[in-house]
């Protein structure tokens, strides 16, 4: 098992703080993230408030500034985003499930292919052991893969590094690609029509969706529970006609800043000069996953006739929250993007431990003997 530097910063999100503790680091992170979000919104970038805060807070982390994020604040904001995503589900959802079934089959093949290629890449380009490379190669589930990998004998911090850089790489490629190549531009404040026409009943339903969804998500132990639970309850409420409202755009922008800062704060303490080999390998693995997503998306479109942009976002190896929000910002069908990412997340969580036990675990045991 390879030794990691003592200052290796990445840890699974088990504790209450990401980065530095205290109110001052939190306020500094939010100020830096807010400035980044404002600049990216001014540049009309898709997912501007999350992308800008992510980029600026990441730079601040690498620069050694004392920034930090409270996990509970991040979870609270993720609940808001889950309610927002649930509002994007439309009544024709059931009619589309049959068409998506074939695409979900393509996602399964893509997930296995991408994970295999990334595993081989990480084995060749790093000194990490088999367990670490295996769980670092999974295209989803940062916290779950980090915790599972640690339980199976992998280096938790190395796995977290690979997944954090995977999400960051996707966030720095796909939205910028759509902005520079496709000319996509939007503002969440315009997207949500600035001040909403919600009345007290609408707000009561939205708040209820968040509270009930988050509670059920935790009780049922759903992956990404603070987003998935509220999203499901919000979708039911919107499909059932209880409301057709969305959270105010200003609140959504604030939530994106918090989530973006949370990504950047994961890099607090990272020393590029000490981790350059591992970071380069992790970014390379992320690019392999993106390449697989594009190739398989074109295959999926050829088979199903689905929209290419929606399929690329559905297959992209970013986080469930981030890819769904990019789809929302670009006006791409949220239900399709969210369904594909939830399916892939469940697939990874269910199959990765089983495959490890039957494929790699015997080899690891043999080497230990």
Beta strands, then each sheet from edge to edge (+ up, - down):
strand 1: 17-19
strand 2: 68-70
sheet 1: 1+ 2-
end
